[in-house]
């Protein structure tokens, strides 16, 4: 992998990490009924007086980062296979 390709990969990765932050917040807030269901079904504190708990935001963020990473790897592998 060339130096320019490494820099490009780092920039794309950082952009995905930054883009996923507000997206995770929005998804977590809109899935409030799901977090209420989790709380009622499993007796795990997931919704407080100000919205979903911190671990809910972290869970959604990690899922988004993982999905973004897998998609990035898939496109990167397809690109190298076509060369």
MODELLER restraints for C-alpha pairs under 7 A, 6 or more apart:
rsr = mdl.restraints
at = mdl.atoms
rsr.add(forms.Gaussian(group=physical.xy_distance, feature=features.Distance(at['CA:17:A'], at['CA:65:A']), mean=6.56, stdev=0.5))
rsr.add(forms.Gaussian(group=physical.xy_distance, feature=features.Distance(at['CA:20:A'], at['CA:61:A']), mean=6.54, stdev=0.5))
rsr.add(forms.Gaussian(group=physical.xy_distance, feature=features.Distance(at['CA:20:A'], at['CA:64:A']), mean=6.40, stdev=0.5))
rsr.add(forms.Gaussian(group=physical.xy_distance, feature=features.Distance(at['CA:20:A'], at['CA:65:A']), mean=6.74, stdev=0.5))
rsr.add(forms.Gaussian(group=physical.xy_distance, feature=features.Distance(at['CA:21:A'], at['CA:61:A']), mean=6.61, stdev=0.5))
rsr.add(forms.Gaussian(group=physical.xy_distance, feature=features.Distance(at['CA:24:A'], at['CA:57:A']), mean=6.43, stdev=0.5))
rsr.add(forms.Gaussian(group=physical.xy_distance, feature=features.Distance(at['CA:24:A'], at['CA:60:A']), mean=5.61, stdev=0.5))
rsr.add(forms.Gaussian(group=physical.xy_distance, feature=features.Distance(at['CA:24:A'], at['CA:61:A']), mean=5.01, stdev=0.5))
rsr.add(forms.Gaussian(group=physical.xy_distance, feature=features.Distance(at['CA:25:A'], at['CA:57:A']), mean=6.28, stdev=0.5))
rsr.add(forms.Gaussian(group=physical.xy_distance, feature=features.Distance(at['CA:28:A'], at['CA:56:A']), mean=6.80, stdev=0.5))
rsr.add(forms.Gaussian(group=physical.xy_distance, feature=features.Distance(at['CA:28:A'], at['CA:57:A']), mean=5.92, stdev=0.5))
rsr.add(forms.Gaussian(group=physical.xy_distance, feature=features.Distance(at['CA:28:A'], at['CA:60:A']), mean=6.57, stdev=0.5))
rsr.add(forms.Gaussian(group=physical.xy_distance, feature=features.Distance(at['CA:29:A'], at['CA:52:A']), mean=6.93, stdev=0.5))
rsr.add(forms.Gaussian(group=physical.xy_distance, feature=features.Distance(at['CA:32:A'], at['CA:52:A']), mean=6.63, stdev=0.5))
rsr.add(forms.Gaussian(group=physical.xy_distance, feature=features.Distance(at['CA:35:A'], at['CA:46:A']), mean=5.88, stdev=0.5))
rsr.add(forms.Gaussian(group=physical.xy_distance, feature=features.Distance(at['CA:35:A'], at['CA:47:A']), mean=6.54, stdev=0.5))
rsr.add(forms.Gaussian(group=physical.xy_distance, feature=features.Distance(at['CA:35:A'], at['CA:52:A']), mean=6.85, stdev=0.5))
rsr.add(forms.Gaussian(group=physical.xy_distance, feature=features.Distance(at['CA:36:A'], at['CA:46:A']), mean=6.91, stdev=0.5))
rsr.add(forms.Gaussian(group=physical.xy_distance, feature=features.Distance(at['CA:36:A'], at['CA:47:A']), mean=6.35, stdev=0.5))
rsr.add(forms.Gaussian(group=physical.xy_distance, feature=features.Distance(at['CA:38:A'], at['CA:44:A']), mean=6.84, stdev=0.5))
rsr.add(forms.Gaussian(group=physical.xy_distance, feature=features.Distance(at['CA:39:A'], at['CA:45:A']), mean=5.64, stdev=0.5))
rsr.add(forms.Gaussian(group=physical.xy_distance, feature=features.Distance(at['CA:39:A'], at['CA:46:A']), mean=5.53, stdev=0.5))
rsr.add(forms.Gaussian(group=physical.xy_distance, feature=features.Distance(at['CA:46:A'], at['CA:52:A']), mean=5.68, stdev=0.5))
rsr.add(forms.Gaussian(group=physical.xy_distance, feature=features.Distance(at['CA:46:A'], at['CA:53:A']), mean=4.92, stdev=0.5))
rsr.add(forms.Gaussian(group=physical.xy_distance, feature=features.Distance(at['CA:46:A'], at['CA:56:A']), mean=6.74, stdev=0.5))
rsr.add(forms.Gaussian(group=physical.xy_distance, feature=features.Distance(at['CA:47:A'], at['CA:53:A']), mean=5.30, stdev=0.5))
